[in-house]
Amino acid sequence: AGDCNSKAAAVTSVVQTKKTEKAPALYDLTTLQRDANRLLGYTAQQTLDYLQSLYEKKLCTYPRTDSRYLTDDMEGGVNALAQCCAGICGTEPPAAVCSRQVCSSKKVTDHHAIVPTISAEKVDMASLPLGEREVLKLAARGLLRAVDEPHRYAETVITVDCAGQSFT
């Protein structure tokens, strides 16, 4: 790069590829614990304790699950749940809620994925302990991401030649 100071460079190629990335699945216990550790610094046990407390307060669904989907009969309530989660997070719900992509009874074992309950929209978030509040928001953001449309973007690779060197 130092050899290229104050020298002309020539673009030799530009390749743009359109890509689509589908929305992530809902949270099961393990993925929620991983994200809570990575984003919030909580241990797996702390996250489980916060989830258990939220479950006992009827603010979150059953925490000990390995499923990342809701059952088919819950599909009709996903729009309302997205509204609730948007309220928890203080944001707008997705423009189009794709409820079908989070519902599959075939992929649910004993308990469905971890999501906030509808009653969570009425709770005073400030009244919850910090850990519970953060984990509830994490679960709410998980639902909002999961019901959103696929992410579409363009990946661009540009190659430039300068002073006999090729840069990508």
Disulfide bonds with the S-S distance in Angstrom:
none
